[in-house]
């Protein structure tokens, strides 16, 4: 079947007639913006093929325009070499819709005949392949309500001639539905269906059986009633005898007396038990009070001892803190005196220096001038050394190079250790000496050959030894490459060059440091300070102020040094005294806090205990009362044991009393029952004697035989229907398994256009894809992205369409914006797949993505106004 044109009137927004013509046999594209009616066309086609013209359900009502009017849909198609025109109109008036079909211009069918012809055209029942081949906008799965499991099985059963032959195709599905319908009339999954024929016959059998049993019982009863009445009258006479009545009453009185005595003794036992429980409770309470009081006294004693110890530590640390504070004060005094002595000594030295300054001004100017000249001479050399000290390899870079070289060495050692080794043992009388790499190979030598070598046998051959490929060789290569890369980055060819550059840098750095140290020695405050010092010296004509004779400067400097040493010692003593005073204060604070905590503990213990002497007296009194309490407990326990030992068996007395009472009561009840039973027997004997029960029993027995035969026939029918349904299901399941092969043969090439190594797993029961494998990754269908799901959905539907086409039941594949999540790269591959499948299938693509679908190709369709044909 292939569509050639579509025409609609009064379908949603298309109130006036519109048509789509020129639909080709292969790939067709209707590309238009949103809300231009593409989904309306899809729904209209669905209604035409799968909705009865007399229907006015929710989906059909949704086709009617807001302005009102009856939807009219018409298509032209080719099928089995003939041209057909199909037209349907729907109306809300019940049963007024029309369906007509023309073939080659002549009216072929209308009304119900037209609907039947359409059902045969779309072979699968219900919604047919629409859920499988007509992909609605936004649908990426197969769980649409219109695509139930039964519909998929119907679709599958019509795809292959082989499946048709094995399972009966749609006929077997209809047969199974008929079987299940017949079964449902008689049984459910839980048993017989209420109101069904089987339930009705079972009820009649049960009623007749009950009636037969009742009549049979009446016949049997009639034969026993007289004997039974005789026995009952004899039993009545025995029970009513005066001597038997008196004996029963006497036994009851004796049992009641014994039971009363046993219950009184039980009360005494309970009183003794309560007295014992009270004595034990009093004794245990006294013991608990003794334990609590003893613990309080112990806590009080511990708290008192802890407070005494804490007070001693508090007083001791307070004395130490006071002593440390006094020592700190004395150290501060000594430090102040030492500072004053140093200041005075410095003044004396300064005065001596000033007196010498006048005499040595010229010498000083000469010295400073020479230092300035030396300073300037060093400046040029230091600039060169500073430049050299900034070049070469620094220590970090050299360490990295050394590490890389060490890695090379270690890798070489590892390669040598794992390499093959060669040794030789010459035979006796041999005169030939082997040579390895040009050198004599002596006996006893063992030489490792990580890089191979050449073994020369004079006069015979030269044997080349090739190194084996190993991980160690690769490690050597990697280490050597890393070292070479690091040297290249530093612009050196060898590690020796880098080391030499590093040594040159170190030498320049040493010279620089030495020169800078010399400069600092010449001018510790810089050249400007040296120039300023020269300028600040007094000139030759400056007058020298008169001064008193000063002691020798050496003596003054020695006194200053002695004063400074004294100050240093005093400052050290002061620092030590401060540390010791701080530690003593910290210890004193800690001891004070500990003492306060101990006082708080003692207060809590005192509050819990009260006055200590009174508490001790109370504890002694409590302990003195314990023997009397123990004696009371022992006496109560002895009395309890004595009463228990002497107690009669209450349960036995109660049982004996109960039995004696029941005998009396049973005798009275039995006499009453006998009187009643005898009256009933008399009535039944009279009734049986007046009715023909034997004749009625024979009639009911005949009716029951007929009902049981009908019941067995229906039960046999149910069993047969179930067995037949199971056999048909098994046959169909086998056919389904055979069907999956052709389906996978069609589906796999389509999938591999998108994913070269893709494999899809299809569930045999649901006939749907369940898992997608790409390479080593296996993913459930629900775990795939939206784009991948819609691509897989399209591929599966194309595979179904190919199978239908091969079975002679080809149906157009209709896609309504079915590729909304697909990226540009994969959509190109899907376009190629659609183009390839269009060689065998008719495919209609509706899309709002006008730009993206320009490259799809195929026949371009458009919605155009149409002339109303009336």
RACOR-V811161 format. One record per backbone hydrogen bond with DSSP energy under -1.0 kcal/mol. NH is the residue of the N-H (numbers start at 1). CO is the residue of the C=O. E is the energy in kcal/mol with one decimal. If there is no record, write none. Layout:
[[NH | CO | E] [NH | CO | E]]
//
This chain:
[[2 | 78 | -2.1] [4 | 76 | -3.5] [5 | 76 | -1.5] [6 | 20 | -2.3] [7 | 74 | -3.1] [8 | 18 | -2.4] [9 | 72 | -2.3] [11 | 14 | -2.0] [12 | 63 | -2.9] [14 | 11 | -2.4] [15 | 13 | -1.6] [18 | 8 | -2.3] [19 | 864 | -2.8] [20 | 6 | -3.0] [23 | 4 | -2.0] [28 | 843 | -2.5] [29 | 859 | -3.3] [30 | 845 | -3.2] [32 | 847 | -2.3] [41 | 37 | -1.9] [42 | 38 | -1.9] [43 | 39 | -2.5] [44 | 40 | -2.4] [45 | 41 | -2.4] [46 | 42 | -2.0] [47 | 43 | -2.3] [48 | 44 | -2.4] [49 | 45 | -2.2] [50 | 46 | -2.4] [51 | 47 | -1.8] [55 | 52 | -2.2] [61 | 57 | -3.0] [62 | 58 | -1.6] [63 | 60 | -1.7] [64 | 61 | -1.2] [68 | 65 | -1.5] [72 | 9 | -2.7] [73 | 88 | -2.8] [74 | 7 | -2.7] [75 | 86 | -2.4] [76 | 5 | -2.0] [77 | 84 | -2.4] [78 | 2 | -2.6] [79 | 82 | -2.6] [82 | 79 | -1.7] [84 | 77 | -3.2] [85 | 102 | -2.2] [86 | 75 | -2.8] [87 | 100 | -2.6] [88 | 73 | -2.7] [89 | 98 | -2.2] [90 | 71 | -2.5] [96 | 93 | -2.0] [98 | 89 | -1.5] [100 | 87 | -2.5] [101 | 109 | -3.0] [102 | 85 | -2.7] [103 | 106 | -3.0] [104 | 83 | -2.8] [106 | 103 | -2.0] [108 | 101 | -3.5] [109 | 101 | -1.7] [111 | 99 | -2.5] [113 | 110 | -1.2] [115 | 111 | -1.8] [116 | 112 | -2.4] [117 | 113 | -2.2] [118 | 114 | -2.2] [119 | 115 | -2.1] [120 | 116 | -2.0] [121 | 117 | -1.9] [122 | 118 | -2.5] [123 | 121 | -1.1] [128 | 125 | -2.3] [130 | 127 | -1.9] [132 | 129 | -1.1] [133 | 129 | -4.4] [134 | 130 | -1.1] [135 | 814 | -2.0] [139 | 136 | -1.7] [147 | 144 | -2.4] [152 | 148 | -2.1] [153 | 149 | -2.2] [154 | 150 | -2.4] [155 | 151 | -2.5] [156 | 152 | -2.8] [157 | 153 | -2.6] [159 | 156 | -1.8] [164 | 160 | -2.3] [165 | 161 | -2.3] [166 | 162 | -2.0] [167 | 163 | -2.6] [168 | 164 | -1.6] [171 | 168 | -1.6] [173 | 169 | -1.4] [174 | 170 | -2.7] [175 | 171 | -2.7] [176 | 172 | -2.7] [177 | 173 | -2.3] [178 | 174 | -2.3] [179 | 175 | -2.8] [180 | 176 | -2.9] [181 | 177 | -2.1] [182 | 178 | -2.6] [183 | 179 | -2.6] [184 | 180 | -2.6] [185 | 181 | -1.4] [186 | 183 | -1.2] [187 | 183 | -3.5] [188 | 191 | -4.1] [193 | 186 | -2.5] [196 | 193 | -1.7] [200 | 196 | -2.4] [201 | 197 | -2.4] [202 | 198 | -2.5] [203 | 199 | -2.3] [204 | 200 | -2.0] [205 | 201 | -2.5] [206 | 202 | -2.4] [207 | 203 | -2.4] [208 | 204 | -2.8] [209 | 205 | -2.7] [210 | 206 | -2.3] [211 | 207 | -2.4] [212 | 208 | -3.1] [213 | 209 | -2.8] [214 | 210 | -2.2] [215 | 211 | -2.5] [216 | 212 | -3.0] [217 | 213 | -2.2] [218 | 214 | -2.0] [219 | 215 | -2.3] [220 | 216 | -2.4] [221 | 217 | -3.3] [222 | 218 | -2.3] [224 | 221 | -1.2] [225 | 221 | -1.9] [228 | 224 | -2.7] [229 | 225 | -2.5] [230 | 226 | -1.9] [231 | 227 | -2.0] [232 | 228 | -2.4] [233 | 229 | -2.1] [234 | 230 | -1.8] [235 | 231 | -2.2] [236 | 232 | -2.2] [237 | 233 | -1.8] [238 | 234 | -1.7] [239 | 235 | -2.3] [240 | 236 | -1.8] [245 | 241 | -1.7] [246 | 242 | -2.3] [247 | 243 | -1.9] [248 | 244 | -2.1] [249 | 245 | -1.9] [250 | 246 | -2.2] [251 | 247 | -2.1] [252 | 248 | -1.6] [253 | 249 | -2.1] [254 | 250 | -2.1] [255 | 251 | -1.8] [256 | 252 | -2.2] [257 | 253 | -1.9] [258 | 254 | -2.1] [259 | 255 | -2.1] [260 | 256 | -2.0] [261 | 257 | -2.0] [262 | 258 | -2.0] [263 | 259 | -2.1] [264 | 260 | -2.0] [265 | 261 | -2.1] [266 | 262 | -2.0] [267 | 263 | -1.8] [268 | 264 | -1.8] [269 | 265 | -2.1] [270 | 266 | -2.2] [271 | 267 | -2.2] [272 | 268 | -2.4] [273 | 269 | -2.3] [274 | 270 | -2.3] [275 | 271 | -2.3] [276 | 272 | -2.3] [277 | 273 | -2.6] [278 | 274 | -2.2] [279 | 275 | -2.2] [280 | 276 | -2.6] [281 | 277 | -2.3] [282 | 278 | -2.4] [283 | 279 | -2.5] [284 | 280 | -2.9] [285 | 281 | -2.4] [286 | 282 | -2.3] [287 | 283 | -2.3] [288 | 284 | -2.3] [289 | 285 | -2.3] [290 | 286 | -2.3] [291 | 287 | -2.4] [292 | 288 | -2.5] [293 | 289 | -2.6] [294 | 290 | -2.5] [295 | 291 | -2.2] [296 | 292 | -2.2] [297 | 293 | -2.3] [298 | 294 | -2.4] [299 | 295 | -2.7] [300 | 296 | -2.4] [301 | 297 | -2.3] [302 | 298 | -2.6] [303 | 299 | -2.5] [304 | 300 | -2.3] [305 | 301 | -2.4] [306 | 302 | -2.6] [307 | 303 | -2.3] [308 | 304 | -2.2] [309 | 305 | -2.4] [310 | 306 | -2.5] [311 | 307 | -2.7] [312 | 308 | -2.1] [313 | 309 | -2.2] [314 | 310 | -2.5] [315 | 311 | -2.7] [316 | 312 | -2.6] [317 | 313 | -2.7] [318 | 314 | -2.0] [319 | 315 | -2.2] [320 | 316 | -2.2] [321 | 317 | -2.5] [322 | 318 | -2.3] [323 | 319 | -2.6] [324 | 320 | -2.6] [325 | 321 | -2.3] [326 | 322 | -2.2] [327 | 323 | -2.5] [328 | 324 | -2.3] [329 | 325 | -2.2] [330 | 326 | -2.3] [331 | 327 | -2.4] [332 | 328 | -2.5] [333 | 329 | -1.9] [334 | 330 | -2.4] [335 | 331 | -2.5] [336 | 332 | -2.1] [337 | 333 | -2.3] [338 | 334 | -2.3] [339 | 335 | -2.3] [340 | 336 | -2.1] [341 | 337 | -2.3] [342 | 338 | -2.3] [343 | 339 | -2.4] [344 | 340 | -2.3] [345 | 341 | -2.3] [346 | 342 | -2.5] [347 | 343 | -1.9] [348 | 344 | -1.9] [349 | 345 | -2.5] [350 | 346 | -2.8] [351 | 347 | -2.3] [352 | 348 | -2.2] [353 | 349 | -2.5] [354 | 350 | -2.6] [355 | 351 | -1.9] [356 | 352 | -1.6] [357 | 353 | -2.1] [358 | 354 | -1.1] [360 | 356 | -2.3] [364 | 360 | -3.2] [365 | 361 | -2.6] [366 | 362 | -2.3] [367 | 363 | -2.7] [368 | 364 | -3.0] [369 | 365 | -2.3] [370 | 366 | -2.3] [371 | 367 | -2.4] [372 | 368 | -2.5] [373 | 369 | -2.2] [374 | 370 | -2.6] [375 | 371 | -2.8] [376 | 372 | -2.3] [377 | 373 | -2.2] [378 | 374 | -2.2] [379 | 375 | -1.3] [382 | 378 | -2.6] [383 | 379 | -1.5] [384 | 380 | -1.3] [385 | 381 | -2.3] [386 | 382 | -2.9] [387 | 383 | -1.7] [388 | 384 | -2.2] [389 | 385 | -2.5] [390 | 386 | -1.0] [391 | 388 | -1.3] [398 | 394 | -2.3] [399 | 395 | -2.5] [400 | 396 | -2.3] [401 | 397 | -2.3] [402 | 398 | -3.0] [403 | 399 | -2.6] [404 | 400 | -2.4] [405 | 401 | -2.8] [406 | 402 | -2.8] [407 | 403 | -2.4] [408 | 404 | -2.1] [409 | 405 | -2.5] [410 | 406 | -2.9] [411 | 407 | -2.6] [412 | 408 | -2.6] [413 | 409 | -2.8] [414 | 410 | -2.8] [415 | 411 | -2.6] [416 | 412 | -3.0] [417 | 413 | -3.0] [418 | 414 | -1.9] [422 | 447 | -3.0] [430 | 427 | -2.0] [435 | 456 | -2.0] [436 | 439 | -3.1] [437 | 454 | -3.1] [439 | 436 | -1.5] [441 | 434 | -3.0] [444 | 424 | -1.4] [445 | 442 | -1.4] [447 | 422 | -2.8] [449 | 420 | -2.7] [453 | 465 | -2.2] [455 | 463 | -3.7] [456 | 435 | -3.8] [457 | 461 | -3.4] [460 | 457 | -2.7] [461 | 457 | -1.5] [463 | 455 | -4.0] [465 | 453 | -4.2] [474 | 470 | -1.6] [475 | 471 | -2.2] [476 | 472 | -2.2] [477 | 473 | -2.3] [478 | 474 | -2.6] [479 | 475 | -2.6] [480 | 476 | -2.9] [481 | 477 | -2.4] [482 | 478 | -2.4] [483 | 479 | -2.2] [484 | 480 | -2.7] [485 | 481 | -2.5] [486 | 482 | -2.1] [487 | 483 | -2.5] [488 | 484 | -2.4] [489 | 485 | -2.2] [490 | 486 | -1.3] [491 | 488 | -1.0] [492 | 487 | -2.6] [498 | 494 | -1.5] [499 | 495 | -2.6] [500 | 496 | -2.7] [501 | 497 | -2.5] [502 | 498 | -2.3] [503 | 499 | -2.5] [504 | 500 | -2.6] [505 | 501 | -2.2] [506 | 502 | -2.5] [507 | 503 | -2.8] [508 | 504 | -2.5] [509 | 505 | -2.6] [510 | 506 | -2.5] [511 | 507 | -2.7] [512 | 508 | -2.6] [513 | 509 | -2.7] [514 | 510 | -2.7] [515 | 511 | -3.2] [516 | 512 | -3.0] [517 | 513 | -2.4] [518 | 514 | -2.3] [519 | 515 | -2.7] [520 | 516 | -2.7] [521 | 517 | -2.1] [522 | 518 | -2.4] [523 | 519 | -3.8] [526 | 523 | -1.6] [530 | 526 | -1.7] [531 | 527 | -2.8] [532 | 528 | -2.8] [533 | 529 | -2.2] [534 | 530 | -1.9] [535 | 531 | -2.4] [536 | 532 | -2.0] [542 | 539 | -1.1] [556 | 552 | -2.2] [557 | 553 | -3.1] [558 | 554 | -2.3] [559 | 555 | -2.2] [560 | 556 | -2.5] [561 | 557 | -2.9] [562 | 558 | -2.4] [563 | 559 | -2.5] [564 | 560 | -3.0] [565 | 561 | -2.5] [566 | 562 | -2.3] [567 | 563 | -2.4] [568 | 564 | -2.9] [569 | 565 | -2.4] [570 | 566 | -2.5] [571 | 567 | -3.2] [572 | 568 | -2.4] [573 | 569 | -2.8] [574 | 570 | -2.3] [575 | 571 | -2.6] [576 | 572 | -2.5] [577 | 573 | -2.5] [578 | 574 | -2.5] [579 | 575 | -2.2] [580 | 576 | -2.8] [581 | 577 | -2.6] [582 | 578 | -2.6] [583 | 579 | -2.6] [584 | 580 | -2.5] [585 | 581 | -2.5] [586 | 582 | -2.5] [587 | 583 | -2.7] [588 | 584 | -2.5] [589 | 585 | -2.6] [590 | 586 | -2.6] [591 | 587 | -2.8] [592 | 588 | -2.4] [593 | 589 | -2.6] [594 | 590 | -2.5] [595 | 591 | -2.4] [596 | 592 | -2.4] [597 | 593 | -2.4] [598 | 594 | -2.4] [599 | 595 | -2.5] [600 | 596 | -2.4] [601 | 597 | -2.5] [602 | 598 | -2.5] [603 | 599 | -2.5] [604 | 600 | -2.5] [605 | 601 | -2.5] [606 | 602 | -2.8] [607 | 603 | -2.8] [608 | 604 | -2.2] [609 | 605 | -2.0] [610 | 606 | -3.7] [615 | 611 | -2.5] [616 | 612 | -2.6] [617 | 613 | -2.4] [618 | 614 | -2.6] [619 | 615 | -2.3] [620 | 616 | -2.2] [621 | 617 | -2.3] [622 | 618 | -2.5] [623 | 619 | -2.3] [624 | 620 | -2.0] [625 | 621 | -1.3] [629 | 625 | -1.7] [630 | 626 | -2.6] [631 | 627 | -2.4] [632 | 628 | -2.3] [633 | 629 | -2.2] [634 | 630 | -2.3] [635 | 631 | -2.5] [636 | 632 | -2.5] [637 | 633 | -2.4] [638 | 634 | -2.2] [639 | 635 | -2.4] [640 | 636 | -2.2] [641 | 637 | -2.2] [642 | 638 | -2.5] [643 | 639 | -2.3] [644 | 640 | -2.1] [645 | 641 | -2.5] [646 | 642 | -1.9] [650 | 648 | -1.2] [653 | 649 | -2.4] [654 | 650 | -2.9] [655 | 651 | -2.7] [656 | 652 | -2.8] [657 | 653 | -2.5] [658 | 654 | -2.7] [659 | 655 | -2.8] [660 | 656 | -2.6] [661 | 657 | -2.7] [662 | 658 | -2.7] [663 | 659 | -2.1] [664 | 660 | -1.9] [665 | 661 | -3.1] [666 | 662 | -3.3] [667 | 663 | -2.2] [668 | 664 | -2.2] [669 | 665 | -3.1] [670 | 666 | -3.3] [671 | 667 | -2.2] [672 | 668 | -2.0] [673 | 669 | -3.0] [674 | 670 | -3.1] [675 | 671 | -2.1] [676 | 672 | -2.3] [677 | 673 | -3.6] [678 | 674 | -2.7] [679 | 675 | -1.7] [680 | 676 | -2.4] [681 | 677 | -3.1] [682 | 678 | -2.4] [683 | 679 | -2.0] [684 | 680 | -3.0] [685 | 681 | -2.9] [686 | 682 | -1.8] [687 | 683 | -2.5] [688 | 684 | -3.2] [689 | 685 | -1.7] [693 | 691 | -1.2] [696 | 692 | -1.5] [697 | 693 | -2.2] [698 | 694 | -1.7] [699 | 695 | -1.7] [700 | 696 | -2.1] [701 | 697 | -1.9] [702 | 698 | -1.6] [703 | 699 | -1.9] [704 | 700 | -2.2] [705 | 701 | -1.6] [706 | 702 | -1.6] [707 | 703 | -2.0] [708 | 704 | -2.6] [709 | 705 | -1.8] [710 | 706 | -1.8] [711 | 707 | -2.3] [712 | 708 | -2.4] [713 | 709 | -1.8] [714 | 710 | -2.1] [715 | 711 | -2.5] [716 | 712 | -2.4] [717 | 713 | -2.0] [718 | 714 | -2.4] [719 | 715 | -2.4] [720 | 716 | -2.5] [721 | 717 | -2.6] [722 | 718 | -2.5] [723 | 719 | -2.4] [724 | 720 | -2.6] [725 | 721 | -2.6] [726 | 722 | -2.4] [727 | 723 | -2.2] [728 | 724 | -2.6] [729 | 725 | -2.5] [730 | 726 | -2.4] [731 | 727 | -2.3] [732 | 728 | -2.5] [733 | 729 | -2.6] [734 | 730 | -2.1] [735 | 731 | -1.9] [736 | 732 | -2.4] [737 | 733 | -2.1] [738 | 734 | -1.8] [739 | 735 | -1.9] [740 | 736 | -1.5] [743 | 739 | -1.8] [744 | 740 | -2.8] [745 | 741 | -2.3] [746 | 742 | -1.6] [747 | 743 | -2.4] [748 | 744 | -2.7] [751 | 747 | -2.3] [752 | 748 | -2.1] [753 | 750 | -1.2] [754 | 751 | -1.8] [755 | 751 | -2.6] [758 | 755 | -2.2] [759 | 773 | -2.5] [761 | 771 | -2.7] [763 | 768 | -2.9] [767 | 763 | -1.9] [770 | 761 | -3.3] [771 | 761 | -1.2] [772 | 779 | -2.7] [773 | 759 | -3.5] [774 | 777 | -2.5] [777 | 774 | -1.6] [779 | 772 | -2.6] [781 | 770 | -1.6] [783 | 780 | -1.5] [784 | 781 | -1.1] [789 | 785 | -2.5] [790 | 786 | -2.2] [791 | 787 | -2.1] [792 | 788 | -2.5] [793 | 789 | -2.6] [794 | 790 | -2.0] [795 | 791 | -2.2] [796 | 792 | -2.5] [797 | 793 | -1.9] [798 | 794 | -2.1] [799 | 795 | -2.0] [800 | 796 | -2.4] [801 | 797 | -2.4] [802 | 798 | -2.1] [803 | 799 | -2.0] [804 | 800 | -2.5] [805 | 801 | -2.5] [806 | 802 | -2.4] [807 | 803 | -1.4] [808 | 805 | -1.4] [809 | 804 | -2.4] [813 | 842 | -2.8] [815 | 844 | -2.9] [816 | 135 | -2.6] [817 | 846 | -3.6] [827 | 823 | -2.0] [828 | 824 | -1.2] [829 | 825 | -1.1] [830 | 826 | -2.3] [831 | 827 | -2.4] [832 | 828 | -2.1] [833 | 829 | -2.1] [834 | 830 | -2.9] [835 | 831 | -2.6] [836 | 832 | -2.5] [837 | 833 | -2.5] [838 | 834 | -1.8] [839 | 836 | -1.3] [840 | 837 | -1.8] [841 | 837 | -1.9] [843 | 26 | -2.5] [844 | 813 | -3.2] [845 | 28 | -2.6] [846 | 815 | -3.5] [847 | 30 | -2.2] [850 | 848 | -1.7] [853 | 849 | -2.1] [854 | 851 | -1.1] [856 | 853 | -1.3] [859 | 27 | -3.1] [861 | 29 | -3.4] [864 | 19 | -2.5] [866 | 17 | -2.2]]
//
